[in-house]
Amino acid sequence: MKKIFTIATLLVLSHALFSQSFEDWPPQEETIGSTLYDLQTTRSMQDRIFHYSDGTIGAVFNMKVTSLQEENKVGYNFYDGNSWGSYPQTSITSGEATNPSYTDFGENGEICASEGETGIYISYRPEKGTGDWQEILFQGPTGNGKLYSPQIVTSGVDSQIINLFVLWKDTSLVNLGQENTGKVLYSRSSDMGATWDPFQFEFELNIGSFGFSELSIIPADPKDDVMAFVVGDYFTNLLLVKSTDGGDTWEETVIWEHPYPYMQFGVTVTDTFWANSGSMDIALDENLRANVVFALCRIKSDENGWYYDPMADGIVYWNEDMDAFSNNINALNPTGHPDSELIEDYNLIGWTQDINENGVIDFVSSASNPPFYPSLGLSTTPSITTDDFERITVVWSSLTETFDNGINNYRHLWVRLSPNNGEWWGSFADLTSDLIHIFDECVFPNSATLVDDYLHLIYQVDQSPGWSGNNYPPNENHMNYMKVSLYGYPPPYILANFTSDYTTIHEGDTVHFINLSEINPPGIFSSYWTFEGGNPGSSYTTNPYVIYYSEGSYDVSLIVEGSQMTDFEIKEDYITVLPQTGFRDFNSHDFISIAPNPAFDDVFVQVNKREIGAIQIIDYLGKVVFKSALIRTNEVKLDLSYLHRGIYFITISGEDFNRTEKLILK
């Protein structure tokens, strides 16, 4: 049993997670608009905010300002470097429109694509924040069909190439129990919108006569000639589609394989399975690698209809260096199922938090059936950003313990940051834990692509949990802009951890203990070991050797202390000592050679007077990254050039030995 105690408990509080002073917490925010229409998306959040390099910011959102009966509008506001404008009252489009996607355009302009009744509105201005909006109405392919769910990104020199992704619904598609399902179409304009390439139809993406659901396609902000988008939901595979030549050609990668591909609700009979909910986001990092986040849901279908688990929960992270998820019905199970392919704090990075730390999630009584959102799950609408400092930030909305109105719990915005391109993730922080949000539903976050010392995002603030289309009367909702300081992140911490070369030995054998403790910021920490039944019985050495003379099972404890923090770990009955066998060179620490260490690509493993049976390499997250077949030799050369640089543990085992050592790849 593992026991951990951290003295500096205040470090887990939100204000310590993203700043080094109270002046930076809570995050700065301001209301930039209001709306009675409180459903900003049914799946994924489009890009609704753009942070320009000169410090100005533009933002758009779904809006109705007088009644739910008025037409859908696209609200817009602009920050000129000093202040935001007044709340918008009119739409930037000439007709009814919804679901806007917004980005930069040209040397100093802006552009927005939104879904109209008869096509896609392309609204643009050559000078951001000023002047009249110009408009193009895109009507799409000829024949029966409709364009919807537009996504617009710009690329090329001065962002002059317009790239438009849409879903096209036509009568040939099978209805999957979802009113709006369609094929992915792509077109671009290289002359500032004067002419457009014909829509490309090759994005049928192995769906045949089936389609993707509304707002289930999200593109990344392009970098150089690299473009990418993700598409998928709980009907279909989750796919990454990427181009390295500016959109001329595209390559498809399956991120998650659906266990019942192209299922039809109320027709296809399924077991209960975990799935991508269709709520997701994507960003390219400085290495042009695609980083994807998506929310989980748990559903089933039979001849009587479809069902979902309202308490399903989880935010998943994936990048192109990771393996794809299989079609096992529990591959995306976040609850510790043996078939799960999720690893906590590696690719499972978000979930509802146990704020009062009592070991259970204490929702109010009705929370077993929380207010419905079309983006299913307790944690939804993740938004991901990358920057040039290898930081990856993910913000999402989660049903949150201790915040409720007596009937339902509220959703709050939560965030995690990886300081090293997804290798590990820092602590959770509630961005909306301030007193002003005690009775607020905080939903639909969307972060700006450009990150400086701050993360810039917009989100919706509602007075009531749920949305007005689900048995709740409409009320005024606010669209808020938030500025989150990233200074001083990741937060300081210290974590005690250790392993050893053996855990089962014989009387008189020696055990080498390896200190795996971590401290941030990196620095010096002291170690104090206690060895029940060992000689010595205690040690201040970082990686001590201990002899055990008597048969039995013994505890080992380690205390690590930095300048401000202390942590300890106890492993009960960790060392098992068996009676003496007379075999004495068993644990000689020179009969196994691992060289070079640190290594670059090749590693040589050699044993003296024994045969190697098997070799296994484990990364610091506990994932097996190499496992040999039966070897039966005393010398092996391993090519590890395909592994990322970092710290690993290599286990060499044979008939009468099992040895684990730290292996560093440089």
ZAMARGU-4260 file (C-alpha; in steps of 0.2 Angstrom, whole numbers, plus 5000, padded with zeros to 4 digits):
<rodrens>
0) 5000/5000/5000 | 5007/5017/4995 | 5005/5032/5007 | 5010/5050/5002 | 5009/5066/5012
5) 5014/5083/5005 | 5018/5097/5017 | 5015/5111/5006 | 4997/5108/5003 | 4993/5126/4998
10) 5003/5123/4982 | 4988/5113/4975 | 4977/5128/4976 | 4972/5136/4960 | 4981/5153/4963
15) 4998/5143/4964 | 4996/5133/4949 | 4998/5147/4936 | 5007/5161/4944 | 5020/5165/4957
20) 5010/5179/4965 | 4992/5183/4970 | 4992/5198/4958 | 4989/5185/4944 | 4975/5176/4951
25) 4961/5175/4948 | 4963/5177/4929 | 4958/5193/4922 | 4942/5193/4913 | 4929/5205/4905
30) 4911/5202/4897 | 4911/5206/4879 | 4894/5202/4874 | 4877/5194/4879 | 4865/5182/4871
35) 4849/5173/4875 | 4854/5159/4863 | 4865/5149/4874 | 4870/5134/4864 | 4887/5139/4856
40) 4890/5121/4849 | 4883/5104/4848 | 4900/5095/4846 | 4916/5105/4845 | 4920/5123/4847
45) 4925/5132/4831 | 4939/5145/4832 | 4930/5160/4839 | 4944/5171/4845 | 4960/5177/4837
50) 4974/5185/4846 | 4985/5195/4834 | 5003/5198/4836 | 5001/5217/4839 | 4990/5213/4855
55) 4973/5216/4847 | 4960/5202/4848 | 4944/5198/4838 | 4930/5187/4844 | 4913/5180/4838
60) 4899/5170/4845 | 4881/5164/4842 | 4869/5178/4847 | 4851/5182/4850 | 4849/5198/4860
65) 4830/5202/4861 | 4821/5185/4861 | 4823/5167/4856 | 4811/5170/4842 | 4822/5182/4833
70) 4834/5176/4819 | 4851/5169/4823 | 4865/5182/4823 | 4884/5182/4823 | 4890/5193/4837
75) 4907/5201/4835 | 4918/5212/4847 | 4936/5218/4845 | 4949/5223/4858 | 4960/5237/4851
80) 4974/5235/4863 | 4966/5246/4877 | 4948/5241/4878 | 4934/5230/4871 | 4920/5238/4861
85) 4902/5239/4867 | 4891/5224/4867 | 4886/5219/4849 | 4867/5221/4845 | 4867/5217/4826
90) 4875/5203/4816 | 4890/5205/4805 | 4880/5195/4792 | 4866/5201/4780 | 4855/5187/4785
95) 4852/5174/4798 | 4868/5165/4802 | 4875/5154/4816 | 4891/5144/4820 | 4904/5156/4816
100) 4923/5152/4813 | 4935/5167/4814 | 4953/5170/4810 | 4965/5183/4803 | 4965/5188/4784
105) 4978/5197/4774 | 4991/5209/4781 | 4980/5216/4794 | 4962/5210/4791 | 4950/5198/4798
110) 4938/5185/4791 | 4923/5175/4797 | 4913/5160/4790 | 4896/5156/4797 | 4881/5145/4792
115) 4867/5153/4783 | 4850/5147/4778 | 4855/5146/4759 | 4874/5144/4760 | 4890/5149/4770
120) 4893/5168/4773 | 4911/5173/4771 | 4912/5190/4780 | 4929/5199/4779 | 4937/5216/4782
125) 4954/5222/4775 | 4957/5231/4792 | 4953/5222/4808 | 4941/5231/4820 | 4936/5244/4808
130) 4926/5247/4792 | 4911/5239/4784 | 4910/5220/4782 | 4911/5213/4765 | 4902/5197/4761
135) 4902/5182/4750 | 4888/5169/4750 | 4894/5152/4746 | 4881/5140/4740 | 4891/5125/4737
140) 4889/5110/4725 | 4874/5109/4714 | 4860/5097/4718 | 4851/5093/4733 | 4861/5097/4749
145) 4866/5110/4761 | 4883/5117/4767 | 4885/5119/4786 | 4897/5118/4800 | 4910/5130/4792
150) 4928/5130/4797 | 4940/5144/4790 | 4958/5145/4792 | 4971/5156/4782 | 4988/5151/4776
155) 5002/5157/4765 | 5011/5174/4765 | 5002/5187/4776 | 4988/5174/4778 | 4981/5178/4761
160) 4975/5160/4756 | 4958/5156/4762 | 4955/5138/4767 | 4937/5133/4769 | 4931/5116/4777
165) 4912/5112/4777 | 4900/5097/4779 | 4889/5094/4765 | 4872/5086/4768 | 4864/5077/4753
170) 4850/5065/4751 | 4862/5051/4747 | 4868/5050/4765 | 4860/5037/4777 | 4852/5046/4792
175) 4861/5040/4808 | 4848/5047/4820 | 4856/5064/4818 | 4847/5077/4808 | 4863/5085/4801
180) 4876/5072/4794 | 4887/5076/4779 | 4903/5073/4770 | 4919/5084/4772 | 4922/5096/4758
185) 4937/5108/4756 | 4940/5123/4745 | 4953/5137/4745 | 4955/5154/4737 | 4972/5161/4733
190) 4967/5178/4727 | 4959/5185/4743 | 4942/5177/4739 | 4940/5182/4721 | 4940/5165/4714
195) 4939/5148/4723 | 4945/5130/4719 | 4932/5118/4716 | 4927/5108/4731 | 4937/5093/4734
200) 4926/5077/4736 | 4940/5065/4741 | 4937/5068/4759 | 4924/5053/4760 | 4936/5046/4773
205) 4930/5028/4772 | 4913/5032/4777 | 4904/5026/4761 | 4886/5032/4761 | 4887/5038/4779
210) 4892/5055/4785 | 4899/5065/4800 | 4888/5074/4812 | 4887/5093/4813 | 4902/5102/4820
215) 4912/5086/4821 | 4927/5093/4810 | 4940/5105/4817 | 4955/5111/4808 | 4972/5117/4815
220) 4979/5134/4812 | 4991/5131/4798 | 5010/5132/4800 | 5021/5134/4785 | 5014/5122/4772
225) 5007/5110/4784 | 4988/5109/4787 | 4978/5097/4797 | 4960/5093/4803 | 4952/5080/4814
230) 4935/5073/4811 | 4924/5060/4819 | 4911/5057/4833 | 4902/5042/4841 | 4896/5036/4824
235) 4913/5035/4816 | 4931/5033/4817 | 4941/5048/4824 | 4953/5053/4810 | 4967/5065/4807
240) 4969/5071/4790 | 4985/5081/4786 | 4993/5090/4771 | 5012/5095/4770 | 5010/5104/4754
245) 4998/5118/4758 | 4982/5108/4754 | 4986/5100/4737 | 4987/5082/4744 | 4981/5074/4760
250) 4985/5059/4771 | 4973/5050/4783 | 4977/5043/4800 | 4965/5033/4811 | 4967/5040/4829
255) 4953/5029/4836 | 4945/5014/4827 | 4926/5013/4830 | 4920/4996/4837 | 4904/4997/4827
260) 4909/5008/4812 | 4895/5018/4804 | 4882/5013/4816 | 4864/5019/4815 | 4855/5023/4831
265) 4840/5012/4833 | 4846/5000/4820 | 4863/4994/4824 | 4864/4983/4840 | 4879/4986/4850
270) 4886/4983/4867 | 4889/4998/4878 | 4905/5005/4873 | 4917/5021/4876 | 4918/5033/4861
275) 4924/5050/4856 | 4910/5061/4859 | 4914/5072/4844 | 4919/5086/4855 | 4938/5089/4851
280) 4951/5101/4845 | 4968/5101/4836 | 4984/5111/4836 | 5001/5110/4827 | 5016/5112/4838
285) 5033/5119/4833 | 5039/5103/4826 | 5023/5103/4815 | 5016/5088/4824 | 4997/5087/4826
290) 4991/5087/4844 | 4973/5082/4847 | 4961/5082/4862 | 4944/5074/4863 | 4930/5071/4876
295) 4923/5054/4880 | 4906/5047/4880 | 4898/5030/4884 | 4884/5024/4873 | 4874/5009/4866
300) 4861/5006/4852 | 4848/4993/4849 | 4832/4992/4839 | 4823/5003/4852 | 4834/5018/4851
305) 4851/5024/4858 | 4856/5027/4876 | 4871/5037/4884 | 4878/5037/4901 | 4877/5055/4908
310) 4891/5051/4921 | 4904/5046/4908 | 4919/5057/4910 | 4936/5060/4902 | 4947/5071/4891
315) 4960/5062/4880 | 4976/5068/4873 | 4985/5061/4857 | 4999/5066/4846 | 5007/5058/4830
320) 5020/5050/4841 | 5008/5039/4850 | 4999/5023/4845 | 4981/5023/4838 | 4967/5017/4849
325) 4960/5000/4844 | 4942/4996/4841 | 4940/4987/4858 | 4924/4993/4866 | 4935/4997/4882
330) 4950/5005/4873 | 4944/5022/4879 | 4937/5016/4896 | 4944/5029/4908 | 4939/5019/4924
335) 4954/5007/4925 | 4947/4992/4914 | 4960/4979/4910 | 4957/4982/4891 | 4959/5001/4892
340) 4972/5009/4882 | 4972/5025/4892 | 4986/5030/4904 | 4982/5043/4918 | 4992/5059/4916
345) 4999/5053/4899 | 4984/5051/4887 | 4970/5053/4899 | 4973/5071/4905 | 4956/5078/4911
350) 4941/5072/4922 | 4930/5079/4935 | 4940/5083/4951 | 4937/5078/4969 | 4938/5095/4976
355) 4935/5091/4994 | 4947/5076/4993 | 4936/5063/5001 | 4938/5050/4988 | 4921/5052/4980
360) 4913/5065/4968 | 4900/5073/4979 | 4887/5080/4967 | 4869/5085/4972 | 4856/5071/4972
365) 4850/5075/4954 | 4867/5074/4947 | 4866/5056/4941 | 4856/5064/4927 | 4864/5081/4924
370) 4857/5094/4912 | 4859/5088/4894 | 4871/5095/4882 | 4873/5088/4864 | 4892/5087/4868
375) 4889/5072/4879 | 4899/5069/4895 | 4904/5077/4912 | 4919/5085/4904 | 4917/5093/4886
380) 4923/5105/4873 | 4941/5104/4876 | 4952/5117/4868 | 4971/5115/4864 | 4985/5127/4861
385) 5004/5125/4858 | 5018/5138/4858 | 5036/5140/4854 | 5041/5135/4871 | 5035/5117/4870
390) 5020/5121/4881 | 5003/5113/4877 | 4988/5120/4886 | 4971/5111/4887 | 4955/5120/4893
395) 4938/5111/4895 | 4922/5112/4904 | 4918/5100/4918 | 4903/5097/4930 | 4911/5103/4946
400) 4910/5097/4964 | 4904/5109/4978 | 4897/5122/4965 | 4878/5119/4964 | 4861/5128/4965
405) 4854/5114/4976 | 4847/5105/4961 | 4861/5103/4949 | 4880/5106/4949 | 4888/5119/4939
410) 4901/5117/4925 | 4917/5126/4927 | 4932/5129/4916 | 4947/5118/4920 | 4965/5118/4913
415) 4981/5108/4912 | 4997/5112/4905 | 5011/5101/4898 | 5028/5111/4898 | 5037/5098/4887
420) 5026/5095/4872 | 5015/5082/4881 | 5028/5071/4889 | 5020/5075/4906 | 5006/5086/4913
425) 5005/5098/4927 | 4991/5100/4940 | 4973/5104/4937 | 4967/5122/4940 | 4949/5128/4940
430) 4949/5145/4930 | 4932/5150/4937 | 4934/5146/4955 | 4933/5164/4960 | 4918/5170/4971
435) 4910/5179/4956 | 4907/5162/4948 | 4899/5153/4963 | 4882/5152/4954 | 4888/5152/4936
440) 4888/5138/4922 | 4904/5141/4913 | 4904/5132/4896 | 4910/5132/4878 | 4929/5138/4880
445) 4939/5142/4865 | 4957/5147/4866 | 4967/5159/4854 | 4981/5150/4844 | 4994/5164/4849
450) 5000/5161/4866 | 5012/5174/4874 | 5014/5175/4893 | 4995/5173/4894 | 4982/5161/4887
455) 4968/5171/4879 | 4951/5163/4878 | 4932/5166/4877 | 4918/5156/4885 | 4900/5157/4890
460) 4893/5162/4907 | 4875/5156/4911 | 4865/5158/4927 | 4857/5141/4925 | 4865/5124/4922
465) 4860/5116/4905 | 4854/5125/4890 | 4837/5133/4887 | 4832/5121/4873 | 4831/5107/4887
470) 4817/5112/4899 | 4825/5128/4905 | 4818/5145/4902 | 4830/5157/4892 | 4840/5170/4902
475) 4853/5182/4898 | 4870/5173/4895 | 4887/5183/4894 | 4901/5180/4883 | 4917/5182/4893
480) 4935/5185/4888 | 4948/5178/4900 | 4967/5181/4901 | 4976/5168/4911 | 4994/5171/4916
485) 5006/5156/4912 | 5020/5164/4922 | 5029/5153/4934 | 5020/5137/4927 | 5022/5122/4930
490) 5019/5124/4949 | 5033/5120/4961 | 5031/5102/4967 | 5041/5087/4975 | 5036/5069/4973
495) 5045/5054/4982 | 5047/5039/4972 | 5059/5024/4970 | 5062/5007/4963 | 5075/4993/4966
500) 5084/4980/4956 | 5076/4966/4966 | 5061/4964/4977 | 5063/4946/4980 | 5080/4940/4986
505) 5089/4927/4998 | 5097/4929/5015 | 5113/4939/5013 | 5109/4947/4996 | 5111/4965/4992
510) 5097/4976/4985 | 5101/4992/4975 | 5088/5005/4978 | 5085/5018/4964 | 5078/5035/4968
515) 5065/5041/4956 | 5060/5057/4965 | 5055/5072/4955 | 5057/5091/4960 | 5051/5106/4951
520) 5059/5118/4948 | 5074/5106/4946 | 5086/5107/4960 | 5094/5099/4975 | 5084/5088/4987
525) 5089/5077/5001 | 5084/5059/5004 | 5081/5049/5020 | 5078/5031/5018 | 5072/5018/5031
530) 5074/5000/5028 | 5065/4988/5039 | 5076/4972/5042 | 5090/4979/5031 | 5108/4984/5034
535) 5110/4998/5036 | 5093/5002/5043 | 5093/5020/5037 | 5103/5030/5024 | 5105/5048/5017
540) 5112/5041/5001 | 5103/5045/4985 | 5104/5027/4978 | 5109/5016/4993 | 5114/4997/4993
545) 5106/4987/5007 | 5110/4969/5013 | 5096/4959/5021 | 5102/4944/5032 | 5085/4937/5039
550) 5070/4929/5030 | 5054/4939/5030 | 5045/4953/5021 | 5050/4971/5025 | 5044/4989/5022
555) 5054/5003/5014 | 5051/5021/5016 | 5059/5037/5007 | 5057/5055/5013 | 5063/5068/5000
560) 5065/5086/5005 | 5068/5102/4995 | 5070/5120/5000 | 5051/5122/5003 | 5043/5105/5001
565) 5043/5088/5008 | 5036/5072/5002 | 5037/5053/5007 | 5033/5036/5001 | 5031/5020/5010
570) 5030/5003/5001 | 5024/4990/5013 | 5031/4972/5012 | 5041/4978/4997 | 5057/4967/5000
575) 5054/4948/5002 | 5069/4938/5009 | 5069/4919/5006 | 5081/4907/5015 | 5099/4906/5010
580) 5102/4894/4995 | 5121/4895/4994 | 5122/4904/4978 | 5132/4919/4982 | 5136/4928/4965
585) 5118/4930/4961 | 5117/4949/4965 | 5135/4954/4961 | 5132/4971/4953 | 5146/4968/4940
590) 5139/4953/4931 | 5128/4963/4920 | 5134/4976/4909 | 5123/4990/4900 | 5134/5001/4889
595) 5134/5015/4885 | 5123/5023/4898 | 5118/5036/4894 | 5116/5030/4876 | 5112/5038/4860
600) 5105/5025/4848 | 5113/5008/4851 | 5114/4999/4868 | 5124/4983/4872 | 5118/4971/4886
605) 5130/4958/4892 | 5129/4946/4906 | 5143/4935/4914 | 5141/4916/4915 | 5122/4917/4912
610) 5110/4918/4898 | 5098/4932/4895 | 5080/4926/4894 | 5071/4942/4890 | 5073/4961/4890
615) 5060/4974/4893 | 5061/4993/4893 | 5048/5004/4902 | 5046/5023/4901 | 5044/5034/4916
620) 5025/5033/4914 | 5025/5014/4916 | 5022/5010/4898 | 5031/4996/4890 | 5040/5003/4875
625) 5051/4987/4871 | 5048/4969/4875 | 5060/4955/4867 | 5056/4938/4862 | 5065/4923/4871
630) 5083/4927/4869 | 5094/4913/4876 | 5111/4922/4874 | 5123/4932/4885 | 5125/4947/4874
635) 5112/4958/4865 | 5113/4974/4854 | 5097/4985/4855 | 5093/4998/4842 | 5083/5011/4852
640) 5085/5025/4839 | 5066/5026/4838 | 5063/5030/4856 | 5061/5048/4862 | 5076/5055/4872
645) 5073/5053/4891 | 5074/5042/4906 | 5069/5023/4905 | 5070/5008/4915 | 5078/4992/4907
650) 5074/4975/4915 | 5086/4960/4911 | 5079/4943/4917 | 5086/4926/4916 | 5083/4909/4924
655) 5090/4915/4941 | 5090/4933/4940 | 5080/4949/4937 | 5089/4965/4936 | 5081/4983/4933
660) 5092/4998/4930 | 5089/5016/4924 | 5093/5019/4906 | 5096/5037/4899 | 5094/5040/4880
665) 5102/5057/4875
</rodrens>
